[in-house]
Amino acid sequence: MTFPTPTPLEWRESAQKALKDRPLESLLHLDADHLVTRPLYAEATGGQPIFAPRPSDAEGRAWDLRTLVEGDEPEAANAAVLTDLENGAASVLLTGGLLVGAASLGRALEGVALELAPVALDAGIDGPEAADALAVVAKGAPRAKLRFHMDPISAFAAAGGAPRAIEDHLRLAADAAARHAGAYPEAGFFMAGGRVAHEAGGSIAQELAFAAGAVVAYVRAATEAGLTAEAALRGTAVGLSVDQEYFDSLAKVRAMRLIWANLARAFGVDAPAVIEARSSRRMLSARDPWPNLLRLTAAGFAGAVGGADVVVLDGFTRAEGRPDAFARRQARNTQLILMEESNLGRVDDPASGSWYLDARTHDLAQAGWAEFQAIEGEGGLVQALKGGIVQPRIARARQVREAALANGAAQMVGVTKYVDTDVRPAPVEAGDEAAAAVARVCEPLSPIRFAAAFEEAGQ
């Protein structure tokens, strides 16, 4: 059976009839970046098709399924790491007090074959020290897949300061990269994260621009430390957030590949982007954590379909505290279902050819590049942060989202709509999440949760 294809005029007449007294323009929506989303996309509005797949599979799998293991006790972390790797994870991301030295980190990684399972770090401002510790644990094995992922700029931005001048922390990170590059040729050195902008309430273009600015800052610092631009760029991964708005999230990942291609050309290097998509924390609810399972599934879908090389899903109880073993298992198994049962990685860039998604990808890439150019015009990301250029823009984007939730233009299931009055609690582990105090140099990009205001009002 075939159905007739309506002409644009026929669609317009049907839409006007359905809208009754409302104008067609009411179907147009502006986002925080002032980009327009139309009700209908077609060949005339979609622009040129975009193909932005991930460059290669992860050891025969579509993407690297990475799990987050955090804590202060190495033995407990070791048990969690081995459980994840034995039950479907391809790599692990370590954070917390266990990164303080080679001895504790070695105990946390006991029994882990570093040549097979990549180990990534999230050590904040202490990234160079954690990188040194991981290098010691690897014992000079040249095929060890170490992901140092030093990101002092994100730590500085989140805290609004650092123990030393941020320029010193950049230099220390670059020196650590140059020091370990020879012994570990397969290592990743930097994480050019845009997530700190996202978690503070920033728009998609602001997150993309922040990540691009970080790429430039790390490559420049690394070349000053003695690395080539190619080695520095190949040793840099990009970190983005993905949330329950999966169309926007997957378009964001695709847009980052376009922006990366511009950056690589500017450095005269032909290197593919390596993108780590991590689930958003600002989208999570604390009072009722169970709908977070749906949000995290949508985020995982966006990372997979958008072509992220690595996907990290948080525990659904993160907003209440440190996820326990059950929440970590749910995070791991959600990815396994997306990968092995839903087969999301069987098609390269399935969004390609969609007029809407290609147009959205193109618009986000252009908006992100424009934001990046504005940051570079201020002297680069570090200077833009210190000068208070980035923070007010992110604050305005946050206010747009907060206003939409407050007036009902946007909804959060379980928070602003379909609120469960009899919530089942979910257990969490005890953990010290307090950040070290630093002298303020600039306004911090403090993380927020959009559900928090509604949860407090309902108490």
N, C-alpha and C positions, 0 to 999 in steps of 0.2 A: 504494500500500500504506500502510495506517495501522497505528500501533502503539498498544497500550493505554497510557493514562496511569496510572501507579501512584498509589495514595493515599498520604498520609504514613505511614499505618500499614504499608502494604505495603512502602514503602521502608525503614522502620525494621526490619521483620522481615528483609528481605534484607541490610541492613547488618549486623545482629547476627550473621547466619549467616556473612557474609564475614569479620567481625572475630574469630570464634571466641571466644577467652577474653578478648579486650580489650573494655572498655566503650565505649559510644557516645561518652562524654565524651572519649575519646582522640582523636576527630576534631576537637575544638575546639583552636584554636591562638591563643595570645596573642602579640601583637607587642610591640615596645619601648615603645609607648604604652599597653600594657595593654588594647588593643582586641581583641575576640574575632572570629576568622574561623570561621564555621560550615561544616559539610560540605555543607549544603543550604540554598538560599534559595528562598522562594516568596512568594506574595502576602502571606501572614500575617507574614513576617519582613522583607520588603524595604522597608517603609515607603513614603513618598510618592515618586513618580518625580521625577527631577531633570533639567532641561534646561539645560546650561551650554556652549553652543557658542562658538567664537571669533566676535567681533562682525562681522567682514568679511573678505573675501579680500585677499590681498596682490597688487594689480595683476593680478587675474584668476587668480592661483594660490591654492591653498588656504592656504598659509602662506609666510612669508618664509624662504627657504632662505639662511641666513647662514653664511659660512665664516670660520674663524679664521686670520688671517695675523699672524705675529709675527716679530720680528727686530730687528736693530740697523742693518742696511744698507738705506737707503731704496730703492735701485735694485733690490735683490733682492726687497724687499717689493712694489714696484711691479709687477714681473713676475708675482709670485704673485697679486696683486689682479686684474690684467687677465686672467690665465689663468682665474681662478675666475669672474669676471663674464662672460667670453666663452663659458664652458662650463656655464652653467646656474645659477650663484649669482645671487641677487637683491640681496644686500647683503654687506658684509664687516665683520668685527670685528677691529680693530687693537690690538695690544699689543706691548710691548717698547721698546727704546731708540729706535726711530724716532719716538716721541711726544715727544721732548725739546723740540722747537721747531717753529715754523711752516715753517722752511726744509726740514728733513728730512721733515716730514709732507707738505709740498707735493710733494716729489719722489716720495714713496711713493704719492701720489694723482694723479700726472700722467696725464692722459688719462681720468680718471674723471669722469663727469657727475654731480655731487652732487645735481642736481635729479631724477635718475632712480634712482640707486643709493644707498640709505641707507648711511652710514658710521658705525659705532659704535666707541666707544673703551673700552678696559679699562686704565686708567692707575693704578689703585690710589689711594694717598694723594695722588698728583700729579694727580688728576682735573681740578681747576680750571685748572692750567697747560696741560694737554693740551686742554681745552675752548677756552681762549683761542687756542691754536695752530690748532685746527680751524676756529674762527670766522674767523681771518685767511685761511686757505686758501680758505674759501668765498667770500671777497671780497664779503660783504654780500648775496649772492643770496637773496632772501626765500623762495624755494621750495626751498632746499637742505635735504635730508633728513638733518640732523645728529643723531646720537645721542651726546650727550656722556657720558651714563651715569655720572655721578660717584657714587661709592659709598665715601666715606671710612669708614663704619662697618664694612663688611666688611674693609677693609684694617687698620683698628685692631684688630678682633677677631682676625684671623689672626696679627697680629704681637704682640698684647698691649700695644701702645703705638703712638705716632706721634711725628713730629718736634716737633709742637706739641701743646697740649692738644686732645683730640678735639673739644671744643666750638668751638675756633678753626677746625678743619678743616671742621666742619659749616657755620660761618658763611661761610667762604671759598667753599665749594661753592654755598651759597644765593646769595651775592653774584654769583657767576659766572652762575648761572641767571637772576637778575634783570637782569644786564647784557646778556645775549644774547637775552632773550625778545622784545624789540621787533624786532630785526633778523632773527631767525629764528623766525617763528611756527610753523613745522612741526617745530621741534627737540624732542628729548627731553632732559631735563635730568638725571634721577636714575635710578639702577638700585638698586631696593630688593631687594637680593640676599639670599636665604636659603641660598645654596649653601655659604657658609662653615660653616654649622652642619652641613649634610649631609656635606661633605668631612672634617669633624672626627669623623664617626661618629654624628651626631645622628639622631634619629628623624624621621619624616615630620611629626608635629605640631610638633616643635621647629623644623624648617625653615620650616614655614608661619608659625609664630609669630614667628620671627626676621624673615622677610620683611615680615609685617604691622607689626611694631614699627619696621622701617626706613621703611616708607611713612609712618607717623605722624611719625617724627622728621624726615624730609625735608620733608614738607608744612608742619610747624610752623616749621622753619627758613626755608623759602621765604617763608611769609607774613610772618615777621619781617623779611625782606629786602625786602618790598614787593610780592611777587606775590600774586595772589588765590589762595584755596584751590582754585578750579577750575583755574586755570592750573598750579598746582603739581601737582595730582593728575593732570591730563592729561599733564603732562610727566614723570611717573614711570612707569617700567616695573618689572615684578616679575621677578626672576631665580630660577628653580628648577632643580634637578638632576633628570634622569631617568636611570634605570639599567636593568639587564636584567630587573628585576622589573616587567614592563610593566603589569600590572594595578594595582599600587600606584602606579606612577609616573603613569599616566594619571588615576587617581582623585585623586592629589595636585594635578594641574593643574586638574581640575574643582573640587576643594575650594577652591583659591585664588580662583576666581571668586566663590564664595559668600562667602568672607571679605572679598574686595574690595568686594562689594556692601554689606556691613555698614559697612565703613570709609567708603565714599563717602556713604552715608546719614548717617553721623555728622558728616561735613564739610558736609553739605547740598549735595552735588554729584552730578549724574547723569553719570558718566563711566565708560566701559567699561574693564575691565582690559586691559593689554597685557602679555602673559606671554612671556618668553624662556626656553625650555627648553634647557638645555645639558647635554650628556652628562656623567655622573658620572666622576670620575677615581679615586675610591676603589674602584670595581669592577674596575679594569684590572689585568692581570697583566704583569709585566716579563720573567720568565724565558721564558715562551711567549706572545708577543704575538698570535699568530694567532687564538686564540679570542676576542680582543677585538673582532674584526670582527662576530662574532655578538652580543656584548653591545651594541655600538654600534648594530647594526641594530634590536635590541629596544628600545633607548633611543629611537631615532628613531621607531619605531612608536608608542611611548607618547606622545611629544610630539605627533605628528601626530593620533592618534586622541583624545588627551586635549584637543585644541583649543588648543594653544599657538599664539600668533601668530607667533613666531619660533622656529626650531629650529637649534641649533648642535651639530654632532657633531665631536668631537675626532679626532685621528689615532690609529690603533690602536697606534702605538708610543709613545704619550705617556709611559707609565710608564718607558720606557728613556731618553727624551730628547726633544728637539724634533723633531716629525714632519717628514719630508722631503716632496718633491713627490709621491712615490708615495702616501704615507699621506694627504696632503691630498686627492689625487684620489679615493682610496677613500672618504674622509669625504663629499666632495661628491657622488660618484656614488651612494652609498648613499641619500642623500636624494632624488636624482632618480628612482631606481627606486621608492622608496616613494611618491613623488608622482605620477609620470607612468606607471609601469607597474602599480603596485599600486593606484593611484587612491584612496589613503587619505583624501583630502580631499573626495571626492565627496559624502559624507553629513555633515550637521551633527550633531555630537555622537553618533556611532554607539553610544556606551556607554549613552545614555539609554534607559531601559526595561528594562535588565538589573537584576534584583532585587539581585544580588550587587554590581555596580559602583555602583548608586545607593546601596545601603546603605553600602558602603565609602566612597564620596564623602562622604556625610552624616556618618559617624563621624569621618572625618579632619578635616572642617571643624569639627565640634564640638570635637574634641580640640585642634586648632590654635588655635581661638578661646579655649579655656580657658587654654592656654599663653600666648597673647598677653595675656590679661587679667592673668595672674600677673606678666608682665613689666611691664605698665603699672602694676600695683600697687606695683612697686618704684621707680617714678619714670620709667619708659621704658626703652628698649633700652640706651642708653648707660650709664645708671646701673646697670642690671642687670648689664652686662658689667663695669663698674668695681667693683661690689660682689661679684663672684664668684658671682652667682646662676645665670647661664646655664650656665657651664662645667661644674659638677659634674653637672648634669642630662644634658648631652650626653655626658659621660664614662660615665655609667651606661648610656645607650643603646648606646654603642659597645661596652661590655663585654658586653651582652646578645648583640650580633651576633657578637662574637669567641668567646664561649662556644658559640654555636650552631654555628659553623664548626669549633671544636675538638672538640666531641662528636659531630659528624656529623649534627646536626639540620638543618643547612644545608650546601649544597655549592657549590663553584665549579668548573665544568668546566675541566680543564686545570691546576687548582691543587690541589684536594683530591680530585678524582675524574677518572678517565680522563686521568691525567698522561702526557704524551708524554715518553719518555726520550731521544728524539733530536730535539731542537728545532732548527728552522731559524732562524737569526738574521734580524733585519730591520734595515735601516739607519736611522739617525737623523742629524739635523744637529747640529752643535756649537752650543751656546748657553749663555749665562750666566744661570742661573735663580736665582742667589743674591739673597736679600732684603736690603735695607739694614738695618743694625743700629739699633734704637731702644731707648730706655729703657723697661723694662717698667712698665706701669701695672696690668696685670691678667694673669691666666693666659691665654695665647694659645689660640685654637682652631686648633691646627696640623693641617694636612691629613694624612690617613693613607691607606694602601692595605691592604685586608684580606688581600690575597695576600702581602704582604711577609713576614709571620711564617713562612708555609709555605715561601716561596722561600729564606729564610735557613736554615731548618731542613734543607732538602734539599741545601744546598751541601756 
